[in-house]
């Protein structure tokens, strides 16, 4: 029997997953590492199941290094870090965790919104320096404001519920609208351009696909309502980093709250290694991200919107179920090439 390799996991997470697997009747060798899968260093013969998170890359090179691999179990809803077509060509099944924390990510969305709307981040820095002046800290109420949601999947719908609790008007854009749910929750669908031009806050809740890459570009940003906030807790690649910086410099946007960054996996790299691995474009994005982080009108968190005790427990439970189901011949939550 092959082993189960669990990458991007703390010792505690690996131990918890192993316990979950044992409860499911799976008695296999489990090897855990906090390292990401990128290249072939961690891989080799004997790995039958590979469990990764979002910083890993699972493409043809990685798959070829694992001749015994049968299942990739990602501990995430998104799967843009996995080459589904390459997996399918090799007969490798890919499974994800389709729902684990819509409330978790939605709550973090509002943590970013409130930090910007009430200048919490600026006030925190100032008071740590024993400056208790109110100068430049006046914010604005959410009640009566309009929030525009780009994407109305599970997370987007939960954001809509919270927004209604704040007394906000909710607009939404989705290529697959759900009019009945909109009626029940009290929001309305509209076109993307109408949404960005009418919203005080625009929040992104889309998967990253070739069709959504750089959806938020300079042309769209210049159509935003002047002074609007942009919130992204989805994927960094939805937003063109250089366009965002330009829009902030021009005063088109009032600020941005970002839990994700374009090319965020490179943020811990030094410039020399980055240029070698990612090229000039990767280096430009890296520099742009560092400029964003230093801005007072931008709040950045390190992709932690998912990271609550309850959500991680659900992720590990479902991942164990995915692995156990596959090994028992009843795979679940299976992804296929071409899935939108």
HELIX and SHEET records of a PDB file:
HELIX    1   1 UNK A   11  UNK A   23  1                                  13    
HELIX    2   2 UNK A   60  UNK A   64  1                                   5    
HELIX    3   3 UNK A   84  UNK A   89  1                                   6    
HELIX    4   4 UNK A  102  UNK A  117  1                                  16    
HELIX    5   5 UNK A  120  UNK A  128  1                                   9    
HELIX    6   6 UNK A  154  UNK A  165  1                                  12    
HELIX    7   7 UNK A  179  UNK A  185  1                                   7    
HELIX    8   8 UNK A  192  UNK A  198  1                                   7    
HELIX    9   9 UNK A  218  UNK A  221  1                                   4    
HELIX   10  10 UNK A  236  UNK A  238  5                                   3    
HELIX   11  11 UNK A  241  UNK A  250  1                                  10    
HELIX   12  12 UNK A  264  UNK A  266  5                                   3    
HELIX   13  13 UNK A  271  UNK A  294  1                                  24    
HELIX   14  14 UNK A  309  UNK A  327  1                                  19    
SHEET    1   A 6 UNK A  30  UNK A  32  0                                        
SHEET    2   A 6 UNK A   3  UNK A   6  1                                        
SHEET    3   A 6 UNK A  47  UNK A  52  1                                        
SHEET    4   A 6 UNK A  71  UNK A  74  1                                        
SHEET    5   A 6 UNK A  93  UNK A  95  1                                        
SHEET    6   A 6 UNK A 334  UNK A 335 -1                                        
SHEET    1   B 7 UNK A 188  UNK A 189  0                                        
SHEET    2   B 7 UNK A 169  UNK A 173  1                                        
SHEET    3   B 7 UNK A 146  UNK A 150  1                                        
SHEET    4   B 7 UNK A 201  UNK A 204  1                                        
SHEET    5   B 7 UNK A 228  UNK A 232  1                                        
SHEET    6   B 7 UNK A 253  UNK A 258  1                                        
SHEET    7   B 7 UNK A 298  UNK A 300  1                                        
END                                                                             
